[in-house]
Amino acid sequence: MPNWNEILTEVSGLIAAGAENALDVTRRRYLKNLAGMTGRNTIAYYSDFLGAPDVLNVAITDMDKNGFMSVINKLDRHKGLDLILHTPGGDIAATESLVDYLRSMFKTDIRAIIPQIAMSAGTMIACSCKAIIMGKQSSIGPIDPQIRGIPAFGVIEEFERAKKEIADDPACIPLWQTIIGKYHPTFIWECEQTIQWSQEIMEEWLKSNMLIKKKKQDRESTVLSIMRFLSNPQTTKDHARHIGMRDCINMGLVVHPLEELIEGKDLQDAVLSVHHAYMVTFSLSTIIKIIENQDGTSMMMSGG
């Protein structure tokens, strides 16, 4: 498996030799190789959120569906889809719309591959698939919704604490007035609705795909276990918490360890080579997001 430095050296050599589009050529070769090994359609959905966390559009937005429409066009949908995810998450409405679109194209024959990180709404996309392929280095994250960067669960908890402390000691009113006063009049309601919305779509996605083969009682208890872990800030403590493969398996998600798949170590090498190729692309360009299929069709967004 070429590591990050080896792929960087490979790209640098192509550039020195005068090759055009060295980054694209290298990245697409590794992606095509992976699709050839699995016999499935393969789409990489990559964001440079680690290198450019504050740049507009690194998160999931409605603009991304245009990219998926482009890369899915002309694919043989009977081959299913392996979706390689590297994303910080993003807008819930855009995520719901994207999952609905992917399912309309590939039904439930979608696997999520997470080479490194798929957080928040990226975790929700992964959980909408029939299985998640993870390595020892892979992580997902909590799905407690954030509204303009503010944790919805935290707002509700803070508001409930304010009500209790004021009921116990009205002298606390001036203090809490300052804190609660920063929220606009419908913000508490918005937080409640967003929490309910995210939980409802997650439960429906899990029941209708990943857990569909379980008996109803087992399916309900597994969904409860997953939601209790992923959507409970009391458990996860922080929205940025990284949740590894062992915890994912223990909570009931269908996880295929990358190292133990039938294809063996070669598949792990192929996936990680793809990952390194995309990360090198980000490091040597102004590109901040790439949606790309195994045939080289892509949509890219630049941050500069």
DRENDO-1510 file (C-alpha; in Angstrom, 1 decimal, always signed):
<recs>
REC; n; res; u; v; w
REC; 1; MET; +0.0; +0.0; +0.0 .
REC; 2; PRO; +1.5; +3.3; -1.0 .
REC; 3; ASN; +1.3; +5.6; +2.1 .
REC; 4; TRP; +0.8; +9.4; +2.0 .
REC; 5; ASN; +4.4; +10.2; +1.5 .
REC; 6; GLU; +4.8; +7.6; -1.3 .
REC; 7; ILE; +1.7; +8.9; -3.2 .
REC; 8; LEU; +3.0; +12.5; -2.7 .
REC; 9; THR; +6.3; +11.3; -4.2 .
REC; 10; GLU; +4.4; +9.6; -7.1 .
REC; 11; VAL; +2.5; +12.8; -7.8 .
REC; 12; SER; +5.6; +15.0; -7.6 .
REC; 13; GLY; +7.4; +12.7; -10.1 .
REC; 14; LEU; +4.5; +13.0; -12.6 .
REC; 15; ILE; +4.5; +16.8; -12.2 .
REC; 16; ALA; +8.3; +17.0; -12.7 .
REC; 17; ALA; +7.9; +14.8; -15.8 .
REC; 18; GLY; +5.5; +17.4; -17.2 .
REC; 19; ALA; +2.4; +15.2; -16.8 .
REC; 20; GLU; -0.9; +17.1; -17.0 .
REC; 21; ASN; -3.5; +16.7; -14.2 .
REC; 22; ALA; -1.1; +14.6; -12.1 .
REC; 23; LEU; -3.4; +14.8; -9.0 .
REC; 24; ASP; -6.4; +13.7; -10.9 .
REC; 25; VAL; -4.6; +10.9; -12.8 .
REC; 26; THR; -3.2; +9.4; -9.6 .
REC; 27; ARG; -6.4; +9.7; -7.5 .
REC; 28; ARG; -8.6; +8.2; -10.2 .
REC; 29; ARG; -6.3; +5.3; -10.8 .
REC; 30; TYR; -6.5; +4.2; -7.2 .
REC; 31; LEU; -10.3; +4.7; -7.1 .
REC; 32; LYS; -10.7; +2.6; -10.3 .
REC; 33; ASN; -8.5; -0.1; -8.9 .
REC; 34; LEU; -10.7; -0.3; -5.8 .
REC; 35; ALA; -13.9; -0.6; -7.8 .
REC; 36; GLY; -12.3; -3.3; -9.9 .
REC; 37; MET; -11.5; -5.3; -6.8 .
REC; 38; THR; -15.1; -5.2; -5.4 .
REC; 39; GLY; -17.0; -5.2; -8.7 .
REC; 40; ARG; -19.2; -2.4; -7.4 .
REC; 41; ASN; -19.8; +1.2; -8.2 .
REC; 42; THR; -17.5; +3.3; -6.1 .
REC; 43; ILE; -18.0; +7.0; -5.2 .
REC; 44; ALA; -15.7; +9.0; -3.1 .
REC; 45; TYR; -17.3; +11.8; -1.1 .
REC; 46; TYR; -14.4; +13.8; +0.3 .
REC; 47; SER; -14.1; +17.1; +2.2 .
REC; 48; ASP; -11.0; +18.9; +3.3 .
REC; 49; PHE; -12.5; +19.7; +6.7 .
REC; 50; LEU; -9.3; +18.7; +8.5 .
REC; 51; GLY; -7.1; +21.1; +6.5 .
REC; 52; ALA; -9.7; +23.9; +6.0 .
REC; 53; PRO; -12.3; +23.5; +8.8 .
REC; 54; ASP; -13.6; +27.1; +8.5 .
REC; 55; VAL; -14.0; +27.3; +4.8 .
REC; 56; LEU; -17.5; +27.5; +3.4 .
REC; 57; ASN; -19.0; +24.4; +1.8 .
REC; 58; VAL; -16.6; +21.8; +3.4 .
REC; 59; ALA; -19.7; +20.5; +5.2 .
REC; 60; ILE; -22.7; +18.6; +3.6 .
REC; 61; THR; -24.9; +21.0; +1.7 .
REC; 62; ASP; -27.7; +20.9; -0.9 .
REC; 63; MET; -25.1; +21.8; -3.5 .
REC; 64; ASP; -23.6; +18.3; -3.1 .
REC; 65; LYS; -26.6; +16.6; -4.7 .
REC; 66; ASN; -25.6; +18.2; -8.0 .
REC; 67; GLY; -22.3; +16.3; -7.8 .
REC; 68; PHE; -23.9; +13.0; -7.0 .
REC; 69; MET; -26.4; +13.5; -9.9 .
REC; 70; SER; -23.4; +13.9; -12.2 .
REC; 71; VAL; -21.3; +11.0; -11.0 .
REC; 72; ILE; -24.3; +8.6; -10.7 .
REC; 73; ASN; -25.4; +9.3; -14.3 .
REC; 74; LYS; -24.6; +6.4; -16.6 .
REC; 75; LEU; -23.5; +4.0; -13.8 .
REC; 76; ASP; -24.9; +0.5; -13.9 .
REC; 77; ARG; -27.0; +0.7; -10.7 .
REC; 78; HIS; -27.4; -3.1; -10.5 .
REC; 79; LYS; -23.8; -3.2; -9.2 .
REC; 80; GLY; -24.8; -1.4; -6.0 .
REC; 81; LEU; -22.7; +1.3; -4.5 .
REC; 82; ASP; -19.7; +1.6; -2.2 .
REC; 83; LEU; -19.7; +5.2; -0.8 .
REC; 84; ILE; -16.3; +6.3; +0.6 .
REC; 85; LEU; -17.0; +8.9; +3.3 .
REC; 86; HIS; -14.7; +11.5; +4.7 .
REC; 87; THR; -16.8; +14.4; +6.0 .
REC; 88; PRO; -17.5; +16.5; +9.1 .
REC; 89; GLY; -21.3; +16.3; +8.5 .
REC; 90; GLY; -23.5; +19.2; +7.8 .
REC; 91; ASP; -27.1; +20.2; +7.2 .
REC; 92; ILE; -29.7; +17.7; +8.2 .
REC; 93; ALA; -32.1; +18.7; +5.4 .
REC; 94; ALA; -29.4; +18.2; +2.8 .
REC; 95; THR; -28.4; +14.9; +4.4 .
REC; 96; GLU; -31.9; +13.6; +4.3 .
REC; 97; SER; -32.4; +14.6; +0.7 .
REC; 98; LEU; -29.1; +13.1; -0.3 .
REC; 99; VAL; -29.9; +9.7; +1.4 .
REC; 100; ASP; -33.3; +9.7; -0.2 .
REC; 101; TYR; -31.7; +10.3; -3.6 .
REC; 102; LEU; -29.0; +7.6; -3.2 .
REC; 103; ARG; -31.7; +5.1; -2.2 .
REC; 104; SER; -33.8; +6.0; -5.2 .
REC; 105; MET; -30.8; +5.1; -7.3 .
REC; 106; PHE; -29.4; +2.0; -5.6 .
REC; 107; LYS; -32.3; +0.9; -3.4 .
REC; 108; THR; -30.7; -0.5; -0.2 .
REC; 109; ASP; -27.6; -1.9; -1.8 .
REC; 110; ILE; -25.2; +0.7; -0.5 .
REC; 111; ARG; -22.2; +0.2; +1.7 .
REC; 112; ALA; -20.4; +3.0; +3.5 .
REC; 113; ILE; -16.6; +2.8; +3.6 .
REC; 114; ILE; -14.9; +5.0; +6.2 .
REC; 115; PRO; -11.1; +5.2; +5.8 .
REC; 116; GLN; -10.7; +7.8; +8.6 .
REC; 117; ILE; -13.6; +10.0; +9.7 .
REC; 118; ALA; -17.3; +10.5; +9.0 .
REC; 119; MET; -18.8; +12.7; +11.7 .
REC; 120; SER; -22.3; +13.9; +12.6 .
REC; 121; ALA; -24.5; +13.9; +9.5 .
REC; 122; GLY; -21.8; +11.8; +7.9 .
REC; 123; THR; -22.4; +9.2; +10.6 .
REC; 124; MET; -26.1; +9.4; +9.7 .
REC; 125; ILE; -25.3; +8.7; +6.0 .
REC; 126; ALA; -23.2; +5.7; +7.1 .
REC; 127; CYS; -26.0; +4.4; +9.3 .
REC; 128; SER; -28.5; +4.6; +6.3 .
REC; 129; CYS; -26.4; +2.0; +4.5 .
REC; 130; LYS; -26.7; -1.8; +4.7 .
REC; 131; ALA; -23.2; -2.0; +6.3 .
REC; 132; ILE; -20.3; +0.1; +7.4 .
REC; 133; ILE; -16.8; -0.9; +6.4 .
REC; 134; MET; -14.2; +0.4; +9.0 .
REC; 135; GLY; -10.6; -0.1; +9.9 .
REC; 136; LYS; -8.8; +0.2; +13.2 .
REC; 137; GLN; -8.1; +3.8; +12.3 .
REC; 138; SER; -11.7; +4.7; +11.4 .
REC; 139; SER; -14.2; +6.8; +13.4 .
REC; 140; ILE; -17.7; +8.0; +13.3 .
REC; 141; GLY; -19.2; +10.6; +15.7 .
REC; 142; PRO; -22.2; +11.6; +17.7 .
REC; 143; ILE; -25.4; +12.6; +15.8 .
REC; 144; ASP; -26.6; +15.2; +18.4 .
REC; 145; PRO; -27.7; +18.0; +16.1 .
REC; 146; GLN; -25.9; +21.4; +16.0 .
REC; 147; ILE; -27.8; +24.6; +15.1 .
REC; 148; ARG; -25.5; +27.2; +13.7 .
REC; 149; GLY; -22.7; +25.6; +15.7 .
REC; 150; ILE; -24.7; +25.5; +19.0 .
REC; 151; PRO; -25.6; +22.0; +20.4 .
REC; 152; ALA; -29.4; +21.6; +20.4 .
REC; 153; PHE; -29.3; +19.1; +23.3 .
REC; 154; GLY; -27.1; +21.6; +25.3 .
REC; 155; VAL; -29.7; +24.4; +24.8 .
REC; 156; ILE; -32.6; +22.2; +26.0 .
REC; 157; GLU; -30.6; +21.0; +29.0 .
REC; 158; GLU; -29.5; +24.6; +29.9 .
REC; 159; PHE; -33.1; +25.8; +29.6 .
REC; 160; GLU; -34.4; +23.0; +31.8 .
REC; 161; ARG; -31.7; +23.7; +34.4 .
REC; 162; ALA; -32.7; +27.4; +34.3 .
REC; 163; LYS; -36.3; +26.6; +35.0 .
REC; 164; LYS; -35.4; +24.3; +38.0 .
REC; 165; GLU; -32.9; +26.8; +39.6 .
REC; 166; ILE; -35.3; +29.7; +39.2 .
REC; 167; ALA; -38.1; +27.7; +40.8 .
REC; 168; ASP; -35.8; +26.8; +43.7 .
REC; 169; ASP; -34.4; +30.3; +44.0 .
REC; 170; PRO; -36.0; +33.3; +42.2 .
REC; 171; ALA; -32.9; +35.3; +43.0 .
REC; 172; CYS; -31.2; +33.4; +40.1 .
REC; 173; ILE; -33.5; +35.2; +37.6 .
REC; 174; PRO; -31.1; +38.0; +36.6 .
REC; 175; LEU; -28.3; +35.5; +36.0 .
REC; 176; TRP; -30.4; +33.2; +33.8 .
REC; 177; GLN; -32.0; +36.1; +32.1 .
REC; 178; THR; -28.6; +37.1; +30.7 .
REC; 179; ILE; -27.9; +33.5; +29.5 .
REC; 180; ILE; -31.3; +32.6; +28.1 .
REC; 181; GLY; -31.7; +36.1; +26.6 .
REC; 182; LYS; -29.1; +35.3; +23.9 .
REC; 183; TYR; -31.5; +32.9; +22.3 .
REC; 184; HIS; -34.1; +34.2; +19.8 .
REC; 185; PRO; -37.8; +33.6; +20.8 .
REC; 186; THR; -38.3; +30.4; +18.8 .
REC; 187; PHE; -34.8; +28.9; +19.3 .
REC; 188; ILE; -35.8; +26.4; +22.0 .
REC; 189; TRP; -38.6; +25.1; +19.8 .
REC; 190; GLU; -36.2; +24.9; +16.9 .
REC; 191; CYS; -33.8; +22.8; +18.9 .
REC; 192; GLU; -36.6; +20.4; +20.0 .
REC; 193; GLN; -37.8; +20.0; +16.5 .
REC; 194; THR; -34.3; +19.4; +15.1 .
REC; 195; ILE; -33.5; +16.7; +17.7 .
REC; 196; GLN; -36.8; +14.9; +17.0 .
REC; 197; TRP; -36.2; +15.2; +13.3 .
REC; 198; SER; -32.7; +13.7; +13.4 .
REC; 199; GLN; -33.8; +10.9; +15.6 .
REC; 200; GLU; -36.8; +10.0; +13.5 .
REC; 201; ILE; -34.9; +9.8; +10.2 .
REC; 202; MET; -32.0; +7.8; +11.8 .
REC; 203; GLU; -34.4; +5.3; +13.3 .
REC; 204; GLU; -36.2; +4.9; +10.0 .
REC; 205; TRP; -33.0; +4.4; +8.0 .
REC; 206; LEU; -31.7; +1.8; +10.4 .
REC; 207; LYS; -34.9; -0.2; +10.5 .
REC; 208; SER; -35.4; -0.1; +6.7 .
REC; 209; ASN; -31.8; -1.2; +5.7 .
REC; 210; MET; -29.0; -2.0; +8.1 .
REC; 211; LEU; -31.2; -3.8; +10.6 .
REC; 212; ILE; -34.0; -4.9; +8.3 .
REC; 213; LYS; -33.2; -8.6; +8.6 .
REC; 214; LYS; -33.5; -8.7; +12.4 .
REC; 215; LYS; -36.7; -9.8; +14.1 .
REC; 216; LYS; -38.9; -6.9; +15.0 .
REC; 217; GLN; -38.2; -7.1; +18.7 .
REC; 218; ASP; -34.4; -7.4; +18.2 .
REC; 219; ARG; -34.6; -4.6; +15.6 .
REC; 220; GLU; -36.3; -2.3; +18.1 .
REC; 221; SER; -33.8; -3.0; +20.9 .
REC; 222; THR; -30.8; -2.6; +18.6 .
REC; 223; VAL; -32.1; +0.8; +17.3 .
REC; 224; LEU; -32.6; +1.8; +20.9 .
REC; 225; SER; -29.0; +0.8; +21.8 .
REC; 226; ILE; -27.6; +2.7; +18.8 .
REC; 227; MET; -29.6; +5.8; +19.4 .
REC; 228; ARG; -28.9; +5.8; +23.1 .
REC; 229; PHE; -25.2; +5.9; +22.3 .
REC; 230; LEU; -25.0; +8.1; +19.2 .
REC; 231; SER; -27.6; +10.7; +20.1 .
REC; 232; ASN; -27.1; +11.1; +23.8 .
REC; 233; PRO; -24.6; +13.8; +24.9 .
REC; 234; GLN; -24.6; +12.2; +28.4 .
REC; 235; THR; -22.9; +9.2; +26.8 .
REC; 236; THR; -20.7; +10.8; +24.1 .
REC; 237; LYS; -19.9; +14.0; +26.2 .
REC; 238; ASP; -18.7; +16.0; +23.1 .
REC; 239; HIS; -20.0; +16.4; +19.5 .
REC; 240; ALA; -16.4; +16.0; +18.3 .
REC; 241; ARG; -15.9; +12.6; +20.1 .
REC; 242; HIS; -14.4; +9.9; +17.8 .
REC; 243; ILE; -16.2; +6.6; +18.0 .
REC; 244; GLY; -14.2; +3.6; +16.8 .
REC; 245; MET; -15.0; +0.3; +15.3 .
REC; 246; ARG; -15.3; -1.7; +18.6 .
REC; 247; ASP; -17.9; +0.7; +20.0 .
REC; 248; CYS; -19.8; +0.7; +16.7 .
REC; 249; ILE; -20.0; -3.1; +16.8 .
REC; 250; ASN; -20.9; -3.2; +20.5 .
REC; 251; MET; -23.9; -0.8; +20.0 .
REC; 252; GLY; -25.3; -3.0; +17.3 .
REC; 253; LEU; -24.3; -1.4; +14.0 .
REC; 254; VAL; -23.5; -3.8; +11.1 .
REC; 255; VAL; -19.7; -3.2; +10.7 .
REC; 256; HIS; -17.4; -5.2; +8.4 .
REC; 257; PRO; -13.8; -4.8; +9.6 .
REC; 258; LEU; -11.7; -3.7; +6.7 .
REC; 259; GLU; -8.9; -6.0; +7.6 .
REC; 260; GLU; -11.2; -9.1; +7.7 .
REC; 261; LEU; -13.2; -8.8; +4.5 .
REC; 262; ILE; -13.0; -11.7; +2.0 .
REC; 263; GLU; -10.7; -9.7; -0.2 .
REC; 264; GLY; -8.3; -9.5; +2.7 .
REC; 265; LYS; -5.4; -7.2; +3.1 .
REC; 266; ASP; -5.4; -6.1; -0.6 .
REC; 267; LEU; -8.7; -4.4; -0.1 .
REC; 268; GLN; -7.5; -2.6; +2.9 .
REC; 269; ASP; -4.5; -1.4; +1.0 .
REC; 270; ALA; -6.7; -0.3; -1.9 .
REC; 271; VAL; -9.0; +1.7; +0.4 .
REC; 272; LEU; -6.2; +3.4; +2.2 .
REC; 273; SER; -4.4; +4.2; -1.0 .
REC; 274; VAL; -7.5; +5.9; -2.3 .
REC; 275; HIS; -7.7; +7.8; +1.0 .
REC; 276; HIS; -4.1; +9.0; +0.8 .
REC; 277; ALA; -4.6; +10.1; -2.8 .
REC; 278; TYR; -7.5; +12.3; -1.9 .
REC; 279; MET; -5.6; +13.8; +1.1 .
REC; 280; VAL; -2.6; +14.5; -1.1 .
REC; 281; THR; -4.9; +16.3; -3.6 .
REC; 282; PHE; -6.2; +18.6; -0.8 .
REC; 283; SER; -2.7; +19.3; +0.4 .
REC; 284; LEU; -1.4; +20.3; -3.1 .
REC; 285; SER; -4.4; +22.2; -4.4 .
REC; 286; THR; -7.2; +24.7; -3.4 .
REC; 287; ILE; -9.8; +21.9; -3.7 .
REC; 288; ILE; -11.9; +21.5; -0.6 .
REC; 289; LYS; -14.5; +18.9; -1.7 .
REC; 290; ILE; -14.5; +16.1; -4.3 .
REC; 291; ILE; -17.4; +13.9; -5.4 .
REC; 292; GLU; -16.0; +11.3; -7.8 .
REC; 293; ASN; -16.8; +7.9; -9.3 .
REC; 294; GLN; -14.6; +5.1; -10.5 .
REC; 295; ASP; -14.9; +6.2; -14.1 .
REC; 296; GLY; -13.3; +9.6; -13.4 .
REC; 297; THR; -16.5; +11.7; -13.5 .
REC; 298; SER; -16.3; +14.2; -10.7 .
REC; 299; MET; -17.5; +17.5; -9.2 .
REC; 300; MET; -14.9; +19.5; -7.3 .
REC; 301; MET; -15.3; +22.6; -5.2 .
REC; 302; SER; -12.5; +25.1; -4.6 .
REC; 303; GLY; -11.9; +27.1; -1.5 .
REC; 304; GLY; -9.7; +29.7; -3.0 .
</recs>
